């Protein structure tokens, strides 16, 4: 797979922070289908002081609704499907090489204060300390094992880079199905021929036995 040198971002999708995100659990347990991106912090000095109002709520009080932080989705690079599929024909369909999700977290001061889980089709970010919660359906399938996260302390921004998984070649799938159908027909025809041969051999065996029996009876009659 080639990695063309294209502009760093071809498409950007952004979202403003809403005062209330959809209700969901703040902590997420990892599963076999998800991968946790471990964020590393940049060496720049933090700008401003952190607000920990969400963390200082009195014990037993009702937890406020989660806050959805601002984010943007950037398409980086490009996958030529003729390369991904090893096809000779030129196709006009293209996919980004990577998806980059940048999330603004103005209250967060350390990557350890954020939990991120990535599956093939979804990204979920939570911060129990500051009541942040973000769930995104990704526009393209990604490889959860090829995910990198970096937290910029100065900008209070988390950047997650995920490798896009190219789709399977539909032509190859059609050919494989056709071969499978032909193989099934061939095996059925072979089974039918073998059954006919077995029946023919059985008829010949029965006829031979009958003929032998008749010959023995004829010999006895002549004696």
C-alpha positions as a Markdown table, in Angstrom:
| # | Residue | x | y | z |
|---|---|---|---|---|
| 1 | Unk | 0.0 | 0.0 | 0.0 |
| 2 | Unk | 1.4 | 3.3 | -1.0 |
| 3 | Unk | 1.5 | 6.4 | 1.2 |
| 4 | Unk | 1.2 | 9.4 | -1.2 |
| 5 | Unk | 2.4 | 12.7 | -0.1 |
| 6 | Unk | -0.8 | 14.7 | -0.1 |
| 7 | Unk | -1.8 | 17.7 | 1.9 |
| 8 | Unk | -2.1 | 16.9 | 5.5 |
| 9 | Unk | -5.9 | 17.4 | 5.6 |
| 10 | Unk | -8.3 | 17.0 | 2.7 |
| 11 | Unk | -11.6 | 17.0 | 4.6 |
| 12 | Unk | -12.4 | 18.4 | 8.0 |
| 13 | Unk | -15.5 | 17.8 | 10.1 |
| 14 | Unk | -15.9 | 19.9 | 13.3 |
| 15 | Unk | -18.5 | 20.1 | 16.1 |
| 16 | Unk | -19.1 | 22.7 | 18.8 |
| 17 | Unk | -19.5 | 21.6 | 22.4 |
| 18 | Unk | -23.0 | 21.0 | 23.5 |
| 19 | Unk | -24.2 | 21.5 | 27.1 |
| 20 | Unk | -25.5 | 18.0 | 27.2 |
| 21 | Unk | -24.3 | 14.9 | 25.4 |
| 22 | Unk | -26.3 | 11.7 | 25.1 |
| 23 | Unk | -26.5 | 9.8 | 28.3 |
| 24 | Unk | -23.9 | 7.0 | 28.6 |
| 25 | Unk | -21.7 | 5.5 | 31.2 |
| 26 | Unk | -18.6 | 7.5 | 32.0 |
| 27 | Unk | -16.2 | 4.5 | 32.3 |
| 28 | Unk | -15.9 | 2.0 | 29.5 |
| 29 | Unk | -14.6 | -1.6 | 29.9 |
| 30 | Unk | -12.3 | -2.8 | 27.2 |
| 31 | Unk | -13.4 | -5.7 | 25.1 |
| 32 | Unk | -11.7 | -7.9 | 22.5 |
| 33 | Unk | -13.2 | -5.7 | 19.7 |
| 34 | Unk | -11.9 | -2.5 | 21.1 |
| 35 | Unk | -8.5 | -0.9 | 21.7 |
| 36 | Unk | -7.4 | 1.7 | 24.2 |
| 37 | Unk | -5.2 | 4.4 | 22.8 |
| 38 | Unk | -2.6 | 5.5 | 25.4 |
| 39 | Unk | -2.1 | 9.2 | 25.1 |
| 40 | Unk | 1.4 | 10.7 | 25.5 |
| 41 | Unk | 1.8 | 14.3 | 26.6 |
| 42 | Unk | 3.8 | 16.8 | 24.7 |
| 43 | Unk | 6.7 | 18.5 | 26.4 |
| 44 | Unk | 5.3 | 22.0 | 26.1 |
| 45 | Unk | 4.3 | 23.9 | 29.3 |
| 46 | Unk | 0.6 | 24.1 | 30.1 |
| 47 | Unk | -1.1 | 27.4 | 29.4 |
| 48 | Unk | -3.5 | 28.7 | 32.1 |
| 49 | Unk | -4.9 | 26.9 | 35.2 |
| 50 | Unk | -7.2 | 23.9 | 35.1 |
| 51 | Unk | -10.8 | 24.1 | 36.3 |
| 52 | Unk | -11.8 | 21.1 | 38.5 |
| 53 | Unk | -15.3 | 22.1 | 39.3 |
| 54 | Unk | -16.7 | 18.8 | 38.2 |
| 55 | Unk | -14.3 | 16.8 | 40.4 |
| 56 | Unk | -15.0 | 18.9 | 43.5 |
| 57 | Unk | -18.8 | 18.2 | 43.5 |
| 58 | Unk | -20.0 | 17.2 | 47.1 |
| 59 | Unk | -20.3 | 13.5 | 47.7 |
| 60 | Unk | -23.8 | 12.1 | 47.2 |
| 61 | Unk | -24.9 | 15.0 | 45.0 |
| 62 | Unk | -26.5 | 14.3 | 41.6 |
| 63 | Unk | -23.9 | 14.2 | 38.9 |
| 64 | Unk | -24.5 | 16.8 | 36.1 |
| 65 | Unk | -25.0 | 15.7 | 32.5 |
| 66 | Unk | -21.8 | 14.9 | 30.7 |
| 67 | Unk | -20.2 | 17.6 | 28.6 |
| 68 | Unk | -19.4 | 16.9 | 25.0 |
| 69 | Unk | -16.2 | 18.7 | 24.1 |
| 70 | Unk | -15.5 | 20.4 | 20.8 |
| 71 | Unk | -13.9 | 18.1 | 18.2 |
| 72 | Unk | -12.9 | 18.0 | 14.5 |
| 73 | Unk | -12.3 | 15.0 | 12.2 |
| 74 | Unk | -9.5 | 15.3 | 9.6 |
| 75 | Unk | -9.0 | 13.0 | 6.6 |
| 76 | Unk | -5.2 | 12.6 | 6.1 |
| 77 | Unk | -3.6 | 11.2 | 3.0 |
| 78 | Unk | -5.3 | 9.0 | 0.4 |
| 79 | Unk | -5.6 | 5.3 | -0.4 |
| 80 | Unk | -5.9 | 4.5 | -4.1 |
| 81 | Unk | -8.1 | 1.4 | -4.2 |
| 82 | Unk | -6.4 | 0.1 | -7.3 |
| 83 | Unk | -3.3 | -0.2 | -5.1 |
| 84 | Unk | -5.2 | -1.6 | -2.1 |
| 85 | Unk | -6.9 | -4.2 | -4.4 |
| 86 | Unk | -3.8 | -4.8 | -6.5 |
| 87 | Unk | -6.0 | -4.1 | -9.6 |
| 88 | Unk | -4.8 | -2.9 | -13.0 |
| 89 | Unk | -7.8 | -0.8 | -13.9 |
| 90 | Unk | -7.9 | 2.8 | -12.6 |
| 91 | Unk | -10.7 | 3.7 | -10.3 |
| 92 | Unk | -12.0 | 7.0 | -9.2 |
| 93 | Unk | -12.9 | 5.8 | -5.7 |
| 94 | Unk | -10.5 | 7.0 | -2.9 |
| 95 | Unk | -10.3 | 6.7 | 0.8 |
| 96 | Unk | -8.2 | 8.7 | 3.4 |
| 97 | Unk | -5.1 | 6.9 | 4.6 |
| 98 | Unk | -5.8 | 8.0 | 8.2 |
| 99 | Unk | -8.5 | 9.6 | 10.3 |
| 100 | Unk | -7.3 | 12.3 | 12.8 |
| 101 | Unk | -9.7 | 13.3 | 15.6 |
| 102 | Unk | -8.7 | 16.4 | 17.6 |
| 103 | Unk | -10.6 | 17.0 | 20.8 |
| 104 | Unk | -10.4 | 20.3 | 22.8 |
| 105 | Unk | -10.2 | 19.5 | 26.6 |
| 106 | Unk | -9.7 | 22.9 | 28.3 |
| 107 | Unk | -9.8 | 21.5 | 31.8 |
| 108 | Unk | -7.6 | 18.5 | 31.3 |
| 109 | Unk | -3.9 | 18.9 | 32.3 |
| 110 | Unk | -2.7 | 15.3 | 31.8 |
| 111 | Unk | -3.3 | 12.5 | 29.5 |
| 112 | Unk | -3.9 | 10.2 | 32.5 |
| 113 | Unk | -7.2 | 12.1 | 33.1 |
| 114 | Unk | -8.7 | 10.8 | 29.8 |
| 115 | Unk | -9.8 | 7.4 | 28.8 |
| 116 | Unk | -10.2 | 6.5 | 25.1 |
| 117 | Unk | -11.6 | 3.3 | 23.5 |
| 118 | Unk | -11.5 | 2.7 | 19.8 |
| 119 | Unk | -13.4 | 0.1 | 17.8 |
| 120 | Unk | -13.5 | -0.4 | 14.1 |
| 121 | Unk | -16.5 | 2.0 | 13.7 |
| 122 | Unk | -16.6 | 4.0 | 16.9 |
| 123 | Unk | -14.5 | 6.2 | 19.2 |
| 124 | Unk | -15.4 | 6.9 | 22.8 |
| 125 | Unk | -13.6 | 9.4 | 25.0 |
| 126 | Unk | -14.4 | 10.0 | 28.7 |
| 127 | Unk | -13.0 | 11.9 | 31.6 |
| 128 | Unk | -14.6 | 11.2 | 35.0 |
| 129 | Unk | -12.8 | 14.0 | 36.7 |
| 130 | Unk | -14.1 | 16.7 | 34.4 |
| 131 | Unk | -17.3 | 15.0 | 33.3 |
| 132 | Unk | -16.3 | 14.9 | 29.6 |
| 133 | Unk | -17.9 | 12.4 | 27.3 |
| 134 | Unk | -17.7 | 12.0 | 23.5 |
| 135 | Unk | -18.9 | 9.2 | 21.4 |
| 136 | Unk | -18.3 | 9.3 | 17.6 |
| 137 | Unk | -19.4 | 7.1 | 14.8 |
| 138 | Unk | -16.3 | 7.0 | 12.5 |
| 139 | Unk | -16.9 | 7.8 | 8.8 |
| 140 | Unk | -14.6 | 5.0 | 7.7 |
| 141 | Unk | -13.6 | 1.7 | 9.3 |
| 142 | Unk | -10.3 | 1.8 | 11.2 |
| 143 | Unk | -7.8 | -0.6 | 12.7 |
| 144 | Unk | -8.1 | -0.3 | 16.5 |
| 145 | Unk | -4.6 | -1.7 | 16.8 |
| 146 | Unk | -3.1 | 1.1 | 14.7 |
| 147 | Unk | -4.2 | 4.0 | 16.8 |
| 148 | Unk | -1.9 | 6.7 | 18.3 |
| 149 | Unk | -2.9 | 9.5 | 20.8 |
| 150 | Unk | -0.9 | 12.6 | 21.7 |
| 151 | Unk | -2.0 | 15.2 | 24.3 |
| 152 | Unk | -0.8 | 18.8 | 23.8 |
| 153 | Unk | -0.6 | 20.4 | 27.3 |
| 154 | Unk | -0.2 | 23.9 | 26.0 |
| 155 | Unk | -3.3 | 23.8 | 23.7 |
| 156 | Unk | -5.2 | 21.4 | 26.0 |
| 157 | Unk | -6.0 | 19.3 | 22.9 |
| 158 | Unk | -5.9 | 15.5 | 22.4 |
| 159 | Unk | -5.1 | 14.3 | 18.8 |
| 160 | Unk | -6.0 | 10.7 | 17.9 |
| 161 | Unk | -4.6 | 9.2 | 14.6 |
| 162 | Unk | -6.2 | 6.0 | 13.3 |
| 163 | Unk | -5.3 | 4.0 | 10.2 |
| 164 | Unk | -8.2 | 3.5 | 7.8 |
| 165 | Unk | -8.9 | -0.1 | 6.7 |
| 166 | Unk | -9.6 | -0.3 | 2.9 |
| 167 | Unk | -12.7 | -2.3 | 1.9 |
| 168 | Unk | -12.6 | -5.6 | 0.2 |
| 169 | Unk | -12.7 | -5.7 | -3.6 |
| 170 | Unk | -16.3 | -6.3 | -4.7 |
| 171 | Unk | -15.2 | -7.8 | -7.9 |
| 172 | Unk | -13.1 | -10.4 | -6.1 |
| 173 | Unk | -16.1 | -11.2 | -3.9 |
| 174 | Unk | -18.3 | -11.8 | -7.0 |
| 175 | Unk | -15.7 | -14.0 | -8.6 |
| 176 | Unk | -15.2 | -16.0 | -5.4 |
| 177 | Unk | -19.0 | -16.5 | -5.2 |
| 178 | Unk | -19.1 | -17.6 | -8.8 |
| 179 | Unk | -16.3 | -20.1 | -8.2 |
| 180 | Unk | -18.1 | -21.4 | -5.1 |
| 181 | Unk | -21.3 | -21.9 | -7.1 |
| 182 | Unk | -19.5 | -23.7 | -9.9 |
| 183 | Unk | -17.7 | -25.9 | -7.4 |
| 184 | Unk | -21.0 | -26.9 | -5.8 |
| 185 | Unk | -22.5 | -27.8 | -9.2 |
| 186 | Unk | -19.4 | -29.8 | -10.1 |
| 187 | Unk | -19.5 | -31.7 | -6.8 |
| 188 | Unk | -23.3 | -32.4 | -7.2 |
| 189 | Unk | -22.8 | -33.7 | -10.8 |
| 190 | Unk | -19.9 | -35.9 | -9.6 |
| 191 | Unk | -22.0 | -37.3 | -6.8 |
| 192 | Unk | -24.8 | -38.1 | -9.3 |
| 193 | Unk | -22.4 | -39.8 | -11.7 |
| 194 | Unk | -20.9 | -41.9 | -8.9 |
| 195 | Unk | -24.4 | -42.9 | -7.7 |
| 196 | Unk | -25.4 | -43.9 | -11.3 |
| 197 | Unk | -22.2 | -46.0 | -11.6 |
| 198 | Unk | -22.8 | -47.7 | -8.3 |
| 199 | Unk | -26.4 | -48.5 | -9.3 |
| 200 | Unk | -25.2 | -49.9 | -12.7 |
| 201 | Unk | -22.6 | -52.1 | -11.0 |
| 202 | Unk | -25.3 | -53.4 | -8.6 |
| 203 | Unk | -27.6 | -54.3 | -11.5 |
| 204 | Unk | -24.7 | -56.1 | -13.2 |
| 205 | Unk | -23.9 | -58.0 | -10.1 |
| 206 | Unk | -27.5 | -59.1 | -9.6 |
| 207 | Unk | -27.8 | -60.1 | -13.2 |
| 208 | Unk | -24.6 | -62.2 | -13.0 |
| 209 | Unk | -25.9 | -64.0 | -9.9 |
| 210 | Unk | -29.2 | -64.7 | -11.6 |
| 211 | Unk | -27.5 | -66.1 | -14.6 |
| 212 | Unk | -25.2 | -68.3 | -12.5 |
| 213 | Unk | -28.2 | -69.6 | -10.6 |
| 214 | Unk | -30.0 | -70.4 | -13.8 |
| 215 | Unk | -27.0 | -72.3 | -15.2 |
| 216 | Unk | -26.7 | -74.3 | -12.0 |
| 217 | Unk | -30.4 | -75.3 | -12.2 |
| 218 | Unk | -30.0 | -76.3 | -15.8 |
| 219 | Unk | -27.0 | -78.5 | -14.9 |
| 220 | Unk | -29.0 | -80.2 | -12.2 |
| 221 | Unk | -31.9 | -80.8 | -14.5 |
| 222 | Unk | -29.7 | -82.4 | -17.1 |
| 223 | Unk | -28.2 | -84.8 | -14.5 |
